[in-house]
Amino acid sequence: HIRIALGLEKISLVGHSLGAVISILYAATYPERVDKTVTIDSIIVQVREGTGNGNMVEQLRKAVDNRVKDGFKHKLYPDAHTLATVKSASTWYVGLDVELTKLIVERNTDQHEDGIKQRYDPALRYDSMLLLSRDEYFSFLMAVKCPILFLEGEEGITKLIPQLKGMEAVVMALNKNVQHELHPGPHHFHMSYPEPVAASIDRFLALNMASKI
């Protein structure tokens, strides 16, 4: 919708974590609309284990049960600094100091009379109703036609999800358009070390732009 609203025939995508996976799915589904894709510390989505239909049934029931039980409520924090302090100590924010974490959390908060609450869809905390199998997701990776730059943090996604270790070799075997770079830092290494990450992205975009001139 954004691409259409802006009147753009083609776009380049940059995504981090879940946003990286969404970028791959979009680039595979609309290859004629995507020039280049940059994925930061993620390129493989959580997949459904096993091949039988029973796995899908179990996954759907688990997801529905989570929604029925929905006891999730947004906590109230006195200010953004306190919220950032709490989040910076959590698993997915490891390696980020409080001030960098604050940049992330401040954009998704609602001000209340006695403090602030995070603002995001609680459904993001639920299990997915339907997960792709490994082969199904690999078919999306193989369908991406544009150049892909996969930037990975040395202490990033594979530390958080160890079963993803070695994913760069699998991805590069599936799609010859993938370039892989390993950068120092945790899952949010692009925030901890923005200059080298920006330089890598600039080189990638310029290289592929020059090849079309």
N, C-alpha and C positions, 0 to 999 in steps of 0.2 A: 504493500500500500504506500509506503514512504517513497519507494522508487517511482511508482506511477505518479504520485502527487508532485514529485520534483521534476517529472518529465524526462527522466533519465532512461536511456536505452540499456546501458550497461553500468554496473557498479563494481567496486572492489570492497571486499568484506574483511573486517578485522574483528576477531572475537576472542575472549578470554574464558577459559573454563567451560561452563555450559554454553556460553555464547560462541565458543569455538566450534562445538559440536553442531549447534544450530546453523552456523555458517557453512559447514560441510554439507548438511542436509539440504540447505537452500541451493548451494552451488551444484549439487548433484541433481536436484529436481528441476532447476532452471539454468542449465549450463550456458545457454545462449545469452543470459542476462548478467553473467559474472566474468569479469576480466581477470581478477586475481583474488586469492584468499590467504589471509594471514591468521594462523591459529596460535594462541599463546597458552602454553602449558596444558593443552588438551587437544585430542584429535579423535580419540576413541570413546564412545559412549558406553555407559553401563548396559550390558546385554543380558538377555535371558539365557540361563544355562540350560543345557539339554536340548533335545530336538522334538520331544513328544508334545502333543496338544495339552497333556495334563499339566505341564509347566505353565502354560498360558492361563489355564483355569485357576490354578493355585495363585498366580500373580494377581489376577483380576479380583479374586475373593479377598486377598490380603489388602489390596488397595481400597476396595469398597469398605471393608471392616474399619480401616483407618479413618475413613471419612465419617462413618457412622459414629465412631467413638470420639471424634474431634473434640478434644479438650484443650486444644492449643489456644493460648491467649497471649497477646503481646504484653511484655513486661513494661512497667513504667520506670523511667530513669530520670534523675533530677536534671541532667543536662547531657549534651553530646559528648563531653569529655569523659564522663562516667561510663556512658554506653561504649565508647571507643576503647576505654580501658578494659572493660569486660570482654569485648570482642577480640581484642588483640591477644588475649590469653587463650583463645579457643583454637581448635585444630586448624580450621581453614584459613585463619589469619596469622598463623605462625610465621615469625620472621618479620612482621610489620610492627613498627613502633606505634605508639598511641596516636601521634599526629597523622601518620599515613592512614591508619585505620579510620580516623575521624573523617578523612576525605570521602571514604566509602559510605560510612553510615549516615553522615549528615544529609546526603541527598535523598535518603529514604526514611525520613522521620516526620512525624506529625507533632505539632506543639499542642500540649494540653495545659489546662490551668495549673496543674501541680507537677508538670514535668513533660518529658517527651516519650513517644513510643515509636518503634520501628514500623515502617509502612511497607509491607510487601504481601503478596498473595500467600496465605497460609497453605494453600494447596501445594506450594513448592516443597513443603515438608513431608508430603505424603509419598508413599510408594507410587510409581507409575502404574496405571491400570494395565497397559499393554507394553511390554518391552520387546524390542527387536532381538532376534537371535543373532549370534555372532556373524553367521553367513549373510543374514539380511542386512546388517549394518555394513559389512564389507562390500556388499553390492553398491551401497551408496558411495563409499569411498572410491570404488573403481569407476563410478559414473561421473566423477568430477573431471572436467576437461581442462580447466584453467590451471595455471601454476599455483602451487600451494607452498607457503613458507610456514614450517612448523617450528616454533620457538619453544624449547623445553627448559624448565628450571632444574638445576642439578639436585636441589632439595625440594622439588615441587610435587607434581601430581603422583609420581611413582612412589613417593614417600607416604603420601596420604592413602593411596590405593595400590599396594605392592603388586597386585596381580596384573597391573598395567606395565610393569617393568619390561623393557624390550619392545615396547609397542612401535617405536620409530622404525625398527627393522621390518616389522610386519607391514606397516603402512607404506613404506618405501618399496616393498616388494609388490604390493597391490597396485600402487599408482606411481608411475615413473615421473610424474610431474611434481612430486613432493621433494622439497629441500628441507633438511633438518639442521637446526643449530642448537647447541647446548649452551645455556647461559648460567652463570652463578646465581644462586639465590633460591628462595622458596616459591610457593605457588603464585604469589603476587610479585615475582621478581621484576616485572615491568614497572612496578612502582618503587621498589627498592633501588633499582639500577636503571632509571629511565633512559639515560643517554645512549648506552650501547644498544639497548633494545630499539630505540627510535632510529639509530643509525642502520641497524640491520633491516628494518622495515623500509627505510628510505632507499637503501641500495636495491632491495628486492623490487620495489615499485619502479624505480628508475631503470633498472636492467630490463624489465619486461616491457616498459614503455618504449625504451630505445629500440628494442627488437622489432617494434611495429612501425618505426619511422622509415 
